Amino acid sequence: MFVETSLKKQQQKNQEHITPTELRRFVADRCPLEEIKTIFDGSVGSGQLLQFIDFEHLTGIDVNKDSLDCCKTNFPNSILINNSFFAEMDRFSENQFDFCISNYPFSLKINELSEIEKSNILNDEVLNKFFKNNKLTGVCDFLFIIKMMQMSKRYSMFIAFPGTGYRRQEFKYREYLTPFVKEIGLLENCNFETTSISVLYILIDKQNTGGTLSFRKDFKSGEYAEEKIKLDADNWEITQFPREEIKITRDEVIKLESVARKEILKRIEQQVKFSQCIEEIEGTDFPPVQDFKKSIIELLESIIPDN
C-alpha cells in the first residue's frame, strides 16, 4: 500500500502537486538505468514519482513534514530532510547519486527565497554563473534542474513547467542545458488532482553525444508521436501529433456549397426585412431600403457581370 499525503491546500500554496499514477509508471518505464543504488529527489513529497522505480537507497528533501512522514513509510531505507532544496543543496557533491529525479515546485520566484537559500545559490560554483553582479532575478525552475544534474553521476529526469522550454528570460539556462538533453516531451492530460496543466518531461544525460528525442503524449487519448531532432536553445519545440488529411468528396462539396448559398440568401432576406421595419418606424430620416437593395444588386453585377 503506497501512502499518500492529502494536504491539498498546503500543496497548492507551495506549488506542490501529487503525481498521478499514470505519470509515475511513465517515468519508471523511461528510466535509462537498469540498476540504481542511490537516487535523489529534491522535492520528494511522499515519494510518488519514485513509486515504480527500482532502487536501493533514497535521499530526499521536502518542505512538507507530513509528506516526508508518508515517504518514510513508503521507503524506510531513506534519508529525508525537512527543508527547502536550496537551503540544503550545499551538503551534496557533484556526481554523488546514480540518478536524480524531481517533479519540482513550478515557477518559484528567486526573490522570495530566504537569505540562506539566496546565499547558497550565489556561492554555488555552477549556479552563480547565471547571475551578473550577484543580482538574483527570475524563477527557480532551471536552478532545480541544473543543480540536480550536477549531483547525478550521469542521468537526471525532471517533470518541468512547459514555459521553461520557451520563456525568453530563461534562454541562458536552455543554452547551457541543450547539449545534455537526451529526451524531451510534452505530456498532456496527465490527470493531476489540483491542476489541469500539461507538463514538460526532460531527461538529461551528461554524456549525451547524439541528437534529442522529442515526443508528445496525451494520457487521455493515448496519442503518441516522436522524432529525433537537433534541439534549439532558443525554443525547445516539441513534435506535434500527426493529423489525418481531411478528404471531402465531390458530392459533399456540392452539398456544402448549396447549404452556404441558402444561408446567405436567408441572411440577406432577413436583413432587408429588418431594414424595412426600421424604415417604417424612422420614416424619411432613415436611409431608404430601396437604395440598400440596389447596392446588393450592383455588388452582384460587379462580381459576376452579364455575358
KOLFISE-10253 format. One record per residue (C-alpha): x, y, z; residue number from 1; residue in one letter. Coordinates in nm, 4 decimals, padded with zeros to 6 digits, always signed. Each point is the difference from the previous one (the first is absolute). Layout:
residues N
@x->X&y->Y&z->Z&k->NUM&r->A
...
end
This chain:
residues 307
@x->+00.0000&y->+00.0000&z->+00.0000&k->1&r->M
@x->+00.1519&y->+00.3324&z->-00.1092&k->2&r->F
@x->-00.0661&y->+00.2777&z->+00.2541&k->3&r->V
@x->-00.1035&y->+00.3387&z->-00.1385&k->4&r->E
@x->-00.0211&y->+00.3427&z->+00.1530&k->5&r->T
@x->-00.3352&y->+00.1798&z->-00.0287&k->6&r->S
@x->+00.0775&y->+00.3587&z->+00.1021&k->7&r->L
@x->-00.1282&y->+00.1551&z->-00.3226&k->8&r->K
@x->-00.0179&y->+00.3619&z->+00.1192&k->9&r->K
@x->+00.3558&y->-00.0057&z->+00.1258&k->10&r->Q
@x->+00.1160&y->-00.1732&z->-00.3166&k->11&r->Q
@x->-00.1560&y->+00.2676&z->-00.2202&k->12&r->Q
@x->+00.1558&y->+00.2740&z->+00.2118&k->13&r->K
@x->+00.3448&y->-00.1551&z->-00.0425&k->14&r->N
@x->-00.0601&y->-00.0829&z->-00.3691&k->15&r->Q
@x->+00.0000&y->-00.3712&z->+00.0883&k->16&r->E
@x->-00.2127&y->-00.2443&z->-00.1970&k->17&r->H
@x->-00.0483&y->-00.3728&z->+00.0624&k->18&r->I
@x->+00.1437&y->-00.1877&z->-00.2974&k->19&r->T
@x->-00.2711&y->-00.2086&z->-00.1735&k->20&r->P
@x->+00.0514&y->-00.3764&z->-00.0184&k->21&r->T
@x->+00.0184&y->+00.0023&z->-00.3809&k->22&r->E
@x->+00.2861&y->+00.2476&z->+00.0131&k->23&r->L
@x->+00.1822&y->-00.2024&z->+00.2676&k->24&r->R
@x->-00.0073&y->-00.3087&z->-00.2201&k->25&r->R
@x->+00.1041&y->+00.2053&z->-00.3019&k->26&r->F
@x->+00.3206&y->+00.1360&z->+00.1596&k->27&r->V
@x->+00.0852&y->-00.3450&z->+00.1358&k->28&r->A
@x->-00.0330&y->-00.1494&z->-00.3490&k->29&r->D
@x->+00.2296&y->+00.2692&z->-00.1436&k->30&r->R
@x->+00.2637&y->-00.0281&z->+00.2710&k->31&r->C
@x->+00.3313&y->-00.0520&z->-00.1859&k->32&r->P
@x->+00.1653&y->-00.2067&z->+00.2744&k->33&r->L
@x->-00.0639&y->-00.3677&z->+00.0678&k->34&r->E
@x->+00.1674&y->+00.0143&z->+00.3409&k->35&r->E
@x->-00.0195&y->+00.2952&z->+00.2395&k->36&r->I
@x->+00.1676&y->-00.0136&z->+00.3378&k->37&r->K
@x->-00.0380&y->+00.3661&z->+00.0994&k->38&r->T
@x->-00.2811&y->+00.2321&z->-00.1108&k->39&r->I
@x->-00.0669&y->+00.3621&z->+00.0922&k->40&r->F
@x->-00.3173&y->+00.2106&z->-00.0157&k->41&r->D
@x->+00.0245&y->+00.3669&z->+00.0978&k->42&r->G
@x->-00.3768&y->+00.0350&z->+00.0399&k->43&r->S
@x->-00.0887&y->-00.3519&z->+00.1000&k->44&r->V
@x->-00.3420&y->+00.0448&z->+00.1654&k->45&r->G
@x->-00.1287&y->-00.3428&z->+00.0968&k->46&r->S
@x->+00.2189&y->-00.1534&z->-00.2709&k->47&r->G
@x->-00.2728&y->-00.0315&z->-00.2626&k->48&r->Q
@x->+00.2334&y->+00.0499&z->-00.2961&k->49&r->L
@x->+00.2190&y->-00.2872&z->+00.1220&k->50&r->L
@x->-00.2744&y->-00.2563&z->+00.0635&k->51&r->Q
@x->+00.0750&y->-00.2297&z->-00.2952&k->52&r->F
@x->+00.3770&y->+00.0580&z->-00.0277&k->53&r->I
@x->+00.2321&y->-00.2664&z->+00.1404&k->54&r->D
@x->+00.2803&y->+00.1356&z->+00.2190&k->55&r->F
@x->+00.1799&y->-00.0815&z->+00.3226&k->56&r->E
@x->+00.0273&y->+00.3282&z->+00.1888&k->57&r->H
@x->-00.1829&y->+00.3320&z->-00.0164&k->58&r->L
@x->+00.1126&y->+00.3439&z->+00.1079&k->59&r->T
@x->-00.2812&y->+00.2555&z->-00.0123&k->60&r->G
@x->-00.0808&y->+00.3569&z->+00.0990&k->61&r->I
@x->-00.3392&y->+00.1616&z->+00.0451&k->62&r->D
@x->-00.1509&y->+00.2956&z->+00.1857&k->63&r->V
@x->-00.3089&y->-00.2002&z->+00.0981&k->64&r->N
@x->+00.0573&y->-00.2025&z->+00.3184&k->65&r->K
@x->-00.3211&y->-00.2014&z->-00.0390&k->66&r->D
@x->+00.1012&y->-00.1049&z->-00.3500&k->67&r->S
@x->+00.3396&y->-00.1113&z->+00.1257&k->68&r->L
@x->-00.1659&y->-00.2138&z->+00.2690&k->69&r->D
@x->-00.1911&y->-00.1771&z->-00.2780&k->70&r->C
@x->+00.3198&y->-00.0330&z->-00.2022&k->71&r->C
@x->+00.1794&y->-00.1659&z->+00.2902&k->72&r->K
@x->-00.2813&y->-00.2538&z->+00.0209&k->73&r->T
@x->+00.0237&y->-00.0646&z->-00.3734&k->74&r->N
@x->+00.3811&y->-00.0150&z->-00.0043&k->75&r->F
@x->+00.1381&y->-00.0945&z->+00.3427&k->76&r->P
@x->+00.3566&y->-00.0165&z->-00.1323&k->77&r->N
@x->+00.0233&y->+00.3729&z->-00.0638&k->78&r->S
@x->+00.1550&y->+00.3197&z->+00.1286&k->79&r->I
@x->-00.2610&y->+00.2762&z->-00.0024&k->80&r->L
@x->+00.0595&y->+00.3667&z->+00.0742&k->81&r->I
@x->-00.2823&y->+00.2368&z->+00.0951&k->82&r->N
@x->+00.1132&y->+00.3243&z->-00.1623&k->83&r->N
@x->+00.0190&y->+00.1701&z->-00.3379&k->84&r->S
@x->+00.2327&y->-00.1329&z->-00.2684&k->85&r->F
@x->+00.2026&y->+00.3206&z->-00.0310&k->86&r->F
@x->+00.0528&y->+00.0190&z->+00.3761&k->87&r->A
@x->+00.1548&y->-00.3488&z->+00.0017&k->88&r->E
@x->+00.1613&y->-00.0447&z->-00.3421&k->89&r->M
@x->+00.3486&y->+00.1011&z->+00.1141&k->90&r->D
@x->+00.0291&y->-00.3185&z->+00.2056&k->91&r->R
@x->+00.0040&y->-00.2126&z->-00.3168&k->92&r->F
@x->+00.2858&y->-00.0487&z->-00.2441&k->93&r->S
@x->+00.0390&y->-00.0326&z->-00.3746&k->94&r->E
@x->-00.0649&y->-00.3482&z->-00.1450&k->95&r->N
@x->-00.1253&y->-00.1250&z->+00.3368&k->96&r->Q
@x->-00.3152&y->-00.1868&z->-00.1105&k->97&r->F
@x->-00.0642&y->-00.2636&z->-00.2645&k->98&r->D
@x->-00.3215&y->+00.1741&z->-00.0996&k->99&r->F
@x->-00.1715&y->+00.3299&z->+00.0835&k->100&r->C
@x->-00.3683&y->+00.0528&z->-00.0680&k->101&r->I
@x->-00.2529&y->+00.2630&z->+00.1022&k->102&r->S
@x->-00.3408&y->+00.1483&z->-00.0625&k->103&r->N
@x->+00.1191&y->+00.3282&z->+00.1486&k->104&r->Y
@x->-00.2240&y->+00.2952&z->+00.1059&k->105&r->P
@x->-00.0739&y->+00.1997&z->-00.3152&k->106&r->F
@x->+00.0995&y->+00.3655&z->-00.0477&k->107&r->S
@x->+00.1058&y->+00.0880&z->+00.3551&k->108&r->L
@x->+00.1359&y->+00.3545&z->-00.0024&k->109&r->K
@x->+00.3644&y->+00.0343&z->+00.0973&k->110&r->I
@x->-00.0558&y->+00.3316&z->+00.1775&k->111&r->N
@x->-00.2434&y->-00.1731&z->+00.2381&k->112&r->E
@x->+00.2583&y->-00.2499&z->+00.1240&k->113&r->L
@x->+00.1567&y->+00.0278&z->+00.3448&k->114&r->S
@x->+00.3357&y->+00.1684&z->+00.0456&k->115&r->E
@x->+00.1639&y->-00.3386&z->+00.0606&k->116&r->I
@x->-00.1398&y->-00.1338&z->-00.3269&k->117&r->E
@x->+00.1140&y->+00.3067&z->-00.1922&k->118&r->K
@x->+00.3453&y->-00.0189&z->+00.1544&k->119&r->S
@x->+00.0339&y->-00.3672&z->-00.0922&k->120&r->N
@x->-00.0929&y->+00.0761&z->-00.3609&k->121&r->I
@x->+00.2529&y->+00.2826&z->-00.0277&k->122&r->L
@x->+00.2706&y->-00.2123&z->+00.1619&k->123&r->N
@x->-00.0614&y->-00.2943&z->-00.2308&k->124&r->D
@x->+00.2745&y->-00.0217&z->-00.2625&k->125&r->E
@x->-00.2427&y->-00.1031&z->-00.2737&k->126&r->V
@x->-00.3145&y->+00.1991&z->+00.0789&k->127&r->L
@x->+00.1699&y->+00.3317&z->+00.0727&k->128&r->N
@x->+00.1209&y->+00.0214&z->-00.3619&k->129&r->K
@x->-00.3542&y->+00.0779&z->-00.1112&k->130&r->F
@x->-00.0266&y->+00.3216&z->+00.2038&k->131&r->F
@x->+00.1847&y->+00.3213&z->-00.0751&k->132&r->K
@x->+00.1285&y->+00.2052&z->+00.2913&k->133&r->N
@x->-00.1543&y->-00.2490&z->+00.2445&k->134&r->N
@x->-00.3467&y->+00.1281&z->-00.0928&k->135&r->K
@x->-00.2534&y->-00.2799&z->+00.0407&k->136&r->L
@x->-00.3001&y->+00.0302&z->-00.2324&k->137&r->T
@x->-00.2578&y->-00.2243&z->-00.1650&k->138&r->G
@x->-00.1386&y->-00.3348&z->+00.1094&k->139&r->V
@x->+00.1580&y->-00.3150&z->+00.1420&k->140&r->C
@x->-00.1006&y->-00.2620&z->-00.2585&k->141&r->D
@x->+00.3349&y->-00.0443&z->-00.1716&k->142&r->F
@x->+00.1920&y->+00.0393&z->+00.3251&k->143&r->L
@x->-00.1635&y->-00.3217&z->+00.1231&k->144&r->F
@x->+00.0845&y->-00.1762&z->-00.3256&k->145&r->I
@x->+00.3597&y->+00.1164&z->-00.0408&k->146&r->I
@x->+00.0986&y->-00.0668&z->+00.3603&k->147&r->K
@x->-00.1513&y->-00.3493&z->+00.0069&k->148&r->M
@x->+00.1617&y->-00.0723&z->-00.3352&k->149&r->M
@x->+00.3321&y->+00.0893&z->+00.1601&k->150&r->Q
@x->-00.0697&y->-00.2341&z->+00.2930&k->151&r->M
@x->-00.0725&y->-00.2979&z->-00.2289&k->152&r->S
@x->+00.2724&y->-00.2304&z->-00.1314&k->153&r->K
@x->-00.1519&y->+00.0097&z->-00.3465&k->154&r->R
@x->-00.3789&y->+00.0005&z->-00.0280&k->155&r->Y
@x->-00.2642&y->+00.2275&z->+00.1488&k->156&r->S
@x->-00.3713&y->+00.0243&z->-00.0791&k->157&r->M
@x->-00.2470&y->+00.2826&z->+00.0610&k->158&r->F
@x->-00.3673&y->+00.0817&z->-00.0250&k->159&r->I
@x->+00.0199&y->+00.3690&z->-00.0855&k->160&r->A
@x->-00.2209&y->+00.2972&z->-00.0734&k->161&r->F
@x->-00.0615&y->+00.0273&z->-00.3790&k->162&r->P
@x->+00.0998&y->+00.3677&z->-00.0018&k->163&r->G
@x->+00.3598&y->-00.0938&z->+00.0738&k->164&r->T
@x->+00.0205&y->-00.1197&z->-00.3590&k->165&r->G
@x->-00.0729&y->+00.3389&z->-00.1553&k->166&r->Y
@x->+00.0060&y->+00.2883&z->+00.2527&k->167&r->R
@x->+00.2449&y->+00.2543&z->-00.1335&k->168&r->R
@x->+00.1418&y->+00.0965&z->+00.3398&k->169&r->Q
@x->+00.1189&y->-00.3588&z->+00.0503&k->170&r->E
@x->+00.1934&y->-00.0303&z->-00.3251&k->171&r->F
@x->+00.3345&y->+00.0018&z->+00.1837&k->172&r->K
@x->-00.0978&y->-00.3167&z->+00.1871&k->173&r->Y
@x->-00.1246&y->-00.1775&z->-00.3130&k->174&r->R
@x->+00.3214&y->+00.0911&z->-00.1778&k->175&r->E
@x->+00.1972&y->-00.1660&z->+00.2795&k->176&r->Y
@x->-00.2180&y->-00.3125&z->+00.0157&k->177&r->L
@x->-00.0828&y->-00.0608&z->-00.3666&k->178&r->T
@x->+00.3046&y->-00.2192&z->-00.0795&k->179&r->P
@x->-00.0954&y->-00.2345&z->+00.2862&k->180&r->F
@x->-00.3727&y->-00.0424&z->-00.0737&k->181&r->V
@x->-00.0388&y->-00.3599&z->-00.1133&k->182&r->K
@x->-00.3812&y->-00.0055&z->+00.0018&k->183&r->E
@x->-00.2641&y->+00.2703&z->+00.0240&k->184&r->I
@x->-00.3743&y->-00.0410&z->-00.0215&k->185&r->G
@x->-00.3265&y->+00.1778&z->+00.0663&k->186&r->L
@x->-00.2355&y->-00.2099&z->+00.2133&k->187&r->L
@x->-00.3652&y->+00.0980&z->-00.0357&k->188&r->E
@x->-00.3067&y->-00.0915&z->+00.2095&k->189&r->N
@x->+00.2101&y->-00.1528&z->+00.2784&k->190&r->C
@x->-00.2964&y->+00.0052&z->+00.2415&k->191&r->N
@x->+00.1528&y->+00.2045&z->+00.2832&k->192&r->F
@x->-00.2542&y->+00.0499&z->+00.2798&k->193&r->E
@x->+00.0796&y->+00.3675&z->+00.0621&k->194&r->T
@x->+00.0824&y->+00.1307&z->-00.3479&k->195&r->T
@x->-00.0835&y->-00.0725&z->-00.3650&k->196&r->S
@x->+00.3359&y->+00.1229&z->-00.1276&k->197&r->I
@x->+00.2069&y->-00.1999&z->-00.2481&k->198&r->S
@x->+00.3561&y->-00.0704&z->+00.1106&k->199&r->V
@x->+00.3390&y->-00.0164&z->-00.1662&k->200&r->L
@x->+00.2024&y->-00.3187&z->+00.0394&k->201&r->Y
@x->+00.3790&y->+00.0414&z->-00.0193&k->202&r->I
@x->+00.2651&y->-00.2720&z->+00.0116&k->203&r->L
@x->+00.3532&y->+00.1314&z->+00.0456&k->204&r->I
@x->+00.3058&y->-00.2046&z->-00.0992&k->205&r->D
@x->+00.3337&y->+00.1586&z->+00.0925&k->206&r->K
@x->+00.1657&y->-00.2193&z->-00.2644&k->207&r->Q
@x->-00.2502&y->+00.0659&z->-00.2782&k->208&r->N
@x->+00.1706&y->+00.0104&z->-00.3392&k->209&r->T
@x->-00.2949&y->-00.0470&z->-00.2354&k->210&r->G
@x->-00.3153&y->+00.1914&z->-00.0790&k->211&r->G
@x->-00.3090&y->+00.0324&z->+00.2175&k->212&r->T
@x->-00.3083&y->-00.2184&z->-00.0053&k->213&r->L
@x->-00.2990&y->+00.2366&z->-00.0066&k->214&r->S
@x->-00.3449&y->-00.1436&z->+00.0690&k->215&r->F
@x->-00.3549&y->+00.0829&z->+00.0988&k->216&r->R
@x->-00.2359&y->-00.2233&z->+00.1979&k->217&r->K
@x->-00.3663&y->+00.0438&z->+00.0860&k->218&r->D
@x->-00.0899&y->-00.2198&z->+00.2976&k->219&r->F
@x->-00.3722&y->+00.0379&z->-00.0671&k->220&r->K
@x->-00.0133&y->-00.0891&z->-00.3685&k->221&r->S
@x->+00.3088&y->-00.2214&z->-00.0050&k->222&r->G
@x->+00.1490&y->+00.1974&z->-00.2899&k->223&r->E
@x->+00.3790&y->-00.0101&z->-00.0262&k->224&r->Y
@x->+00.2412&y->+00.1488&z->-00.2535&k->225&r->A
@x->+00.3784&y->+00.0276&z->-00.0007&k->226&r->E
@x->+00.2911&y->+00.1064&z->-00.2180&k->227&r->E
@x->+00.3753&y->+00.0475&z->+00.0339&k->228&r->K
@x->+00.0909&y->+00.3694&z->-00.0206&k->229&r->I
@x->+00.2823&y->+00.2477&z->+00.0489&k->230&r->K
@x->-00.1252&y->+00.1927&z->+00.3001&k->231&r->L
@x->+00.0024&y->+00.3792&z->-00.0323&k->232&r->D
@x->+00.0827&y->+00.1877&z->+00.3210&k->233&r->A
@x->-00.2062&y->+00.2979&z->-00.1139&k->234&r->D
@x->-00.3180&y->-00.2075&z->+00.0189&k->235&r->N
@x->-00.0268&y->-00.3616&z->+00.1074&k->236&r->W
@x->-00.2744&y->-00.0839&z->-00.2481&k->237&r->E
@x->-00.1806&y->-00.3321&z->+00.0414&k->238&r->I
@x->-00.1115&y->-00.2237&z->-00.2841&k->239&r->T
@x->-00.3677&y->+00.0258&z->-00.0939&k->240&r->Q
@x->-00.2546&y->-00.2771&z->-00.0315&k->241&r->F
@x->-00.0451&y->-00.0952&z->-00.3668&k->242&r->P
@x->-00.3407&y->+00.1026&z->-00.1229&k->243&r->R
@x->-00.1892&y->-00.2001&z->-00.2599&k->244&r->E
@x->-00.0727&y->+00.1840&z->-00.3229&k->245&r->E
@x->-00.3709&y->+00.0751&z->-00.0238&k->246&r->I
@x->-00.1312&y->-00.1175&z->-00.3355&k->247&r->K
@x->-00.3309&y->+00.1354&z->-00.1324&k->248&r->I
@x->-00.1840&y->-00.1696&z->-00.2860&k->249&r->T
@x->-00.1457&y->+00.1877&z->-00.2984&k->250&r->R
@x->-00.3545&y->-00.0646&z->+00.1244&k->251&r->D
@x->+00.0897&y->+00.1434&z->+00.3419&k->252&r->E
@x->+00.1461&y->+00.3129&z->-00.1613&k->253&r->V
@x->-00.3191&y->+00.0547&z->-00.2022&k->254&r->I
@x->-00.2150&y->-00.0542&z->+00.3092&k->255&r->K
@x->+00.2059&y->+00.2455&z->+00.2078&k->256&r->L
@x->-00.0148&y->+00.2583&z->-00.2783&k->257&r->E
@x->-00.3777&y->-00.0359&z->-00.0252&k->258&r->S
@x->-00.0448&y->+00.0443&z->+00.3743&k->259&r->V
@x->+00.2301&y->+00.3048&z->+00.0016&k->260&r->A
@x->-00.1980&y->+00.1695&z->-00.2810&k->261&r->R
@x->-00.3311&y->-00.0578&z->+00.1786&k->262&r->K
@x->+00.1410&y->+00.1444&z->+00.3220&k->263&r->E
@x->+00.1266&y->+00.3112&z->-00.1777&k->264&r->I
@x->-00.3340&y->+00.0573&z->-00.1759&k->265&r->L
@x->-00.1820&y->-00.0474&z->+00.3302&k->266&r->K
@x->+00.2275&y->+00.2547&z->+00.1722&k->267&r->R
@x->-00.0559&y->+00.2540&z->-00.2789&k->268&r->I
@x->-00.3769&y->-00.0503&z->+00.0157&k->269&r->E
@x->+00.0003&y->+00.0420&z->+00.3790&k->270&r->Q
@x->+00.2117&y->+00.3154&z->-00.0185&k->271&r->Q
@x->-00.2185&y->+00.1625&z->-00.2675&k->272&r->V
@x->-00.3187&y->-00.0750&z->+00.1978&k->273&r->K
@x->+00.1625&y->+00.1376&z->+00.3170&k->274&r->F
@x->+00.1079&y->+00.3161&z->-00.1847&k->275&r->S
@x->-00.3550&y->+00.0445&z->-00.1311&k->276&r->Q
@x->-00.1364&y->-00.0159&z->+00.3546&k->277&r->C
@x->+00.2460&y->+00.2664&z->+00.1187&k->278&r->I
@x->-00.0849&y->+00.2182&z->-00.3016&k->279&r->E
@x->-00.3715&y->-00.0156&z->+00.0844&k->280&r->E
@x->+00.0769&y->+00.1126&z->+00.3545&k->281&r->I
@x->+00.2550&y->+00.2710&z->-00.0816&k->282&r->E
@x->-00.1611&y->+00.1250&z->-00.3193&k->283&r->G
@x->+00.1936&y->+00.2371&z->-00.2263&k->284&r->T
@x->+00.2872&y->+00.0365&z->+00.2524&k->285&r->D
@x->+00.1095&y->-00.3591&z->-00.0729&k->286&r->F
@x->+00.2100&y->-00.0905&z->-00.3093&k->287&r->P
@x->-00.2429&y->-00.1446&z->-00.2613&k->288&r->P
@x->-00.0156&y->-00.3777&z->-00.0107&k->289&r->V
@x->-00.0383&y->+00.0261&z->-00.3761&k->290&r->Q
@x->+00.3543&y->+00.1380&z->-00.0163&k->291&r->D
@x->+00.1178&y->-00.2991&z->+00.2038&k->292&r->F
@x->-00.1660&y->-00.2380&z->-00.2473&k->293&r->K
@x->+00.1665&y->+00.1781&z->-00.2912&k->294&r->K
@x->+00.3382&y->-00.0272&z->+00.1733&k->295&r->S
@x->-00.0446&y->-00.3758&z->+00.0327&k->296&r->I
@x->-00.0848&y->-00.0323&z->-00.3688&k->297&r->I
@x->+00.2930&y->+00.2218&z->-00.1048&k->298&r->E
@x->+00.2379&y->-00.2053&z->+00.2136&k->299&r->L
@x->-00.1158&y->-00.3237&z->-00.1623&k->300&r->L
@x->+00.0248&y->+00.1468&z->-00.3498&k->301&r->E
@x->+00.3538&y->+00.1250&z->+00.0693&k->302&r->S
@x->+00.1107&y->-00.3449&z->+00.1192&k->303&r->I
@x->-00.1784&y->-00.1969&z->-00.2747&k->304&r->I
@x->-00.0562&y->+00.2280&z->-00.2981&k->305&r->P
@x->-00.2516&y->-00.1011&z->-00.2679&k->306&r->D
@x->+00.1494&y->-00.1765&z->-00.3017&k->307&r->N
end
